[in-house]
Amino acid sequence: MRPPLAGLALLAAVALSACGATMIDAEEQEQFVRDVVVREIGARVASVRCPENVERSEGDTFRCTVTGADDSTGDVIVTQQEDAEVQVVAPFLHVTDAEAVVANGIADQLEADGIDVECPEIVVVRKGRLLRCTARATGASRSVSVRLTDDRGRFHYRLAER
């Protein structure tokens, strides 16, 4: 079992728009969510879509959809806080860290260097979820199955036979 690699509670604060505004600026929120996911999860983000016409109301929540550079998607939950701040919860796997763990494990298993692993960019952490990843080295590639073993980002992996 591998250590937890999930960004389950990213607390971030931002003033969503000018003082006195009653609506949240969707474009500003999308940029903020993008910045949080890139910084905290390390994902390559192609786009973020947040709902338009969301009224500012402390305690209310809304979802934004994050799309990775490889078209993988997942939702973040945005909770409005006091003073026009928000809490962003992104239940995504730290994919770059997971890829490194798997690559190192495969390198040890095969007694080889230069293993590179690529998994989907945006992965919502959910126990039992199966990821299809690819391991590459010196021009050859093999499939790697990664199964999440809990809701905290722990996983097992298996390198496919040739």
Sine and cosine of phi, psi and omega as CSV:
sin_phi,cos_phi,sin_psi,cos_psi,sin_omega,cos_omega
0.00,0.00,0.65,-0.76,-0.02,-1.00
-0.99,-0.15,0.38,-0.92,-0.02,-1.00
-0.91,0.42,0.36,-0.93,0.01,-1.00
-0.89,0.46,0.69,-0.72,-0.01,-1.00
-0.74,-0.67,0.65,0.76,-0.06,-1.00
-0.94,-0.35,0.55,-0.84,0.11,-0.99
-0.98,-0.18,0.94,0.34,-0.18,-0.98
-0.98,0.20,-0.40,0.92,0.00,-1.00
-0.59,-0.81,1.00,-0.01,0.03,-1.00
-1.00,-0.04,0.95,-0.32,0.02,-1.00
-1.00,-0.06,0.86,-0.51,0.00,-1.00
-0.63,-0.78,0.54,-0.84,-0.02,-1.00
-0.83,-0.56,0.63,-0.78,0.06,-1.00
-0.42,-0.91,0.59,-0.81,0.16,-0.99
-0.98,0.21,0.85,-0.53,-0.16,-0.99
-0.98,0.21,-0.45,0.89,0.05,-1.00
-0.18,-0.98,-0.04,-1.00,-0.09,-1.00
-0.86,0.51,0.44,-0.90,0.02,-1.00
-0.82,0.58,0.64,-0.77,0.06,-1.00
1.00,0.10,-0.15,0.99,-0.01,-1.00
-0.94,0.34,0.59,-0.81,0.00,-1.00
-0.98,-0.21,-0.21,0.98,-0.01,-1.00
-0.91,-0.42,0.54,-0.84,0.07,-1.00
-1.00,0.09,0.68,-0.73,0.04,-1.00
-0.98,0.21,0.95,-0.32,-0.08,-1.00
-0.87,0.49,-0.68,0.74,-0.02,-1.00
-0.90,0.44,-0.67,0.74,0.02,-1.00
-0.90,0.44,-0.66,0.75,0.01,-1.00
-0.91,0.40,-0.65,0.76,0.02,-1.00
-0.87,0.49,-0.69,0.73,0.01,-1.00
-0.90,0.43,-0.65,0.76,0.01,-1.00
-0.89,0.45,-0.73,0.69,0.02,-1.00
-0.88,0.48,-0.69,0.73,0.05,-1.00
-0.83,0.56,-0.76,0.64,-0.04,-1.00
-0.87,0.50,-0.67,0.74,-0.01,-1.00
-0.90,0.44,-0.73,0.68,-0.04,-1.00
-0.91,0.42,-0.67,0.74,0.02,-1.00
-0.89,0.45,-0.73,0.68,-0.06,-1.00
-0.94,0.34,-0.72,0.69,-0.14,-0.99
-1.00,0.04,-0.54,0.84,-0.06,-1.00
-0.98,-0.19,-0.47,0.88,-0.03,-1.00
0.99,0.13,0.28,0.96,-0.03,-1.00
-0.99,0.14,0.47,-0.88,0.16,-0.99
-1.00,0.02,0.92,-0.38,-0.11,-0.99
-0.98,-0.20,0.82,-0.57,0.06,-1.00
-1.00,0.08,-0.65,0.76,-0.02,-1.00
-0.33,-0.94,0.30,-0.95,0.10,-0.99
-0.69,-0.72,0.72,-0.70,0.05,-1.00
-0.84,-0.54,0.88,-0.48,0.08,-1.00
-0.92,-0.39,0.43,-0.90,-0.01,-1.00
-0.92,0.39,0.51,-0.86,0.09,-1.00
-1.00,-0.06,0.26,-0.96,0.06,-1.00
0.86,0.50,0.65,0.76,0.08,-1.00
-1.00,-0.03,0.84,-0.54,0.04,-1.00
-0.98,0.21,0.59,-0.80,0.05,-1.00
-0.96,0.28,0.84,-0.55,0.02,-1.00
-0.38,-0.92,0.93,-0.37,-0.05,-1.00
-0.79,0.62,0.77,-0.64,0.02,-1.00
1.00,-0.09,-0.34,0.94,0.02,-1.00
-0.95,0.30,0.46,-0.89,0.02,-1.00
-0.83,-0.55,0.36,-0.93,0.16,-0.99
-0.49,-0.87,0.28,-0.96,-0.03,-1.00
-0.93,-0.36,0.58,-0.81,0.14,-0.99
-0.85,-0.52,0.62,-0.78,0.02,-1.00
-0.99,-0.16,0.81,-0.59,0.02,-1.00
-0.97,-0.22,0.76,-0.65,0.05,-1.00
-0.91,-0.41,0.81,-0.59,0.02,-1.00
-0.98,0.20,0.17,-0.99,0.01,-1.00
-0.88,0.48,-0.35,0.94,0.01,-1.00
-0.98,-0.19,0.23,0.97,-0.01,-1.00
0.96,0.27,0.13,0.99,0.13,-0.99
-0.95,0.32,0.50,-0.87,-0.07,-1.00
-0.71,-0.71,0.32,-0.95,0.10,-0.99
-0.22,-0.98,0.40,-0.92,-0.02,-1.00
-0.98,-0.19,0.60,-0.80,0.19,-0.98
-0.95,-0.30,0.46,-0.89,0.04,-1.00
-0.95,-0.31,0.81,-0.59,-0.01,-1.00
-0.94,-0.35,0.85,-0.53,0.03,-1.00
-0.93,-0.36,0.80,-0.60,0.00,-1.00
-0.97,0.25,0.75,-0.67,0.01,-1.00
-0.94,-0.35,0.02,-1.00,0.05,-1.00
-0.93,0.36,0.29,-0.96,0.04,-1.00
0.85,0.52,0.58,0.82,0.08,-1.00
0.87,0.50,0.48,0.88,0.08,-1.00
-0.98,-0.22,0.27,-0.96,0.00,-1.00
-0.70,-0.71,0.37,-0.93,0.17,-0.99
-0.92,-0.39,0.77,-0.64,0.00,-1.00
-0.93,-0.36,0.84,-0.54,0.06,-1.00
-0.93,-0.37,0.89,-0.45,-0.03,-1.00
-0.87,-0.49,0.99,-0.16,-0.07,-1.00
-0.99,0.16,0.82,0.58,-0.09,-1.00
-0.96,-0.26,0.54,-0.84,0.11,-0.99
-0.95,0.31,0.64,-0.77,0.14,-0.99
-0.97,0.25,1.00,0.07,-0.18,-0.98
-0.89,0.45,-0.66,0.75,-0.02,-1.00
-0.89,0.46,-0.60,0.80,0.06,-1.00
-0.93,0.38,-0.69,0.72,0.02,-1.00
-0.88,0.48,-0.68,0.73,0.03,-1.00
-0.86,0.50,-0.65,0.76,0.01,-1.00
-0.91,0.41,-0.67,0.74,0.02,-1.00
-0.88,0.48,-0.73,0.69,-0.01,-1.00
-0.91,0.42,-0.70,0.71,0.00,-1.00
-0.86,0.50,-0.69,0.72,0.02,-1.00
-0.91,0.42,-0.64,0.76,0.03,-1.00
-0.90,0.44,-0.67,0.74,0.02,-1.00
-0.92,0.39,-0.66,0.75,0.03,-1.00
-0.86,0.50,-0.68,0.74,0.05,-1.00
-0.91,0.41,-0.69,0.73,-0.03,-1.00
-0.88,0.47,-0.67,0.74,-0.06,-1.00
-1.00,-0.08,-0.05,1.00,-0.09,-1.00
0.77,0.63,0.80,0.60,-0.04,-1.00
-0.72,-0.70,0.38,-0.92,0.06,-1.00
-0.93,-0.36,0.22,-0.97,0.12,-0.99
0.96,0.28,0.49,0.87,0.04,-1.00
-0.99,0.13,0.75,-0.67,0.06,-1.00
-0.84,-0.54,0.74,-0.67,0.00,-1.00
-0.88,-0.48,0.70,-0.72,0.04,-1.00
-0.81,-0.59,0.81,-0.58,0.01,-1.00
-0.85,-0.52,0.18,-0.98,0.08,-1.00
-0.82,0.57,0.54,-0.84,-0.09,-1.00
-0.95,0.31,-0.71,0.70,-0.02,-1.00
-0.93,-0.37,0.90,-0.43,-0.02,-1.00
-0.79,-0.61,0.91,-0.42,0.08,-1.00
-0.97,0.24,0.80,-0.60,-0.03,-1.00
-0.96,0.27,0.87,-0.50,0.02,-1.00
-0.47,-0.88,0.83,-0.56,-0.02,-1.00
-0.77,0.63,0.73,-0.68,0.04,-1.00
1.00,-0.01,-0.19,0.98,-0.03,-1.00
-0.90,0.44,0.68,-0.73,0.00,-1.00
-0.95,-0.32,0.79,-0.62,0.04,-1.00
-0.94,-0.33,0.63,-0.78,0.12,-0.99
-0.97,-0.24,0.92,-0.40,-0.01,-1.00
-0.89,-0.45,0.18,-0.98,0.01,-1.00
-0.78,-0.62,0.76,-0.65,0.09,-1.00
-0.97,-0.24,0.72,-0.70,-0.01,-1.00
-0.77,-0.63,0.59,-0.81,0.10,-1.00
-0.33,-0.94,0.72,-0.70,0.06,-1.00
0.66,0.75,0.77,0.64,0.10,-0.99
0.99,0.12,-0.19,0.98,0.00,-1.00
-0.97,-0.23,0.46,-0.89,0.07,-1.00
-0.67,-0.74,0.49,-0.87,0.04,-1.00
-0.64,-0.77,0.49,-0.87,0.03,-1.00
-0.97,0.23,0.57,-0.82,0.07,-1.00
-0.78,-0.63,0.80,-0.60,0.09,-1.00
-0.99,-0.10,0.79,-0.61,0.03,-1.00
-0.86,-0.50,0.85,-0.52,0.00,-1.00
-0.91,-0.41,0.80,-0.60,0.05,-1.00
-0.96,0.27,0.78,-0.63,-0.09,-1.00
-0.99,-0.16,-0.13,0.99,0.08,-1.00
-0.38,-0.92,-0.05,-1.00,-0.01,-1.00
-1.00,-0.04,0.25,0.97,0.03,-1.00
-0.94,-0.33,-0.03,1.00,0.04,-1.00
0.98,-0.21,0.11,0.99,0.08,-1.00
-0.97,0.26,0.48,-0.88,-0.07,-1.00
-0.43,-0.90,0.29,-0.96,0.20,-0.98
-0.88,-0.48,0.43,-0.90,0.07,-1.00
-0.71,-0.71,0.38,-0.93,0.04,-1.00
-0.64,-0.77,0.79,-0.61,0.08,-1.00
-0.99,0.13,0.80,-0.60,-0.02,-1.00
-0.91,0.41,0.54,-0.84,0.09,-1.00
-0.93,0.38,0.39,-0.92,0.01,-1.00
-0.93,0.36,0.00,0.00,0.00,0.00
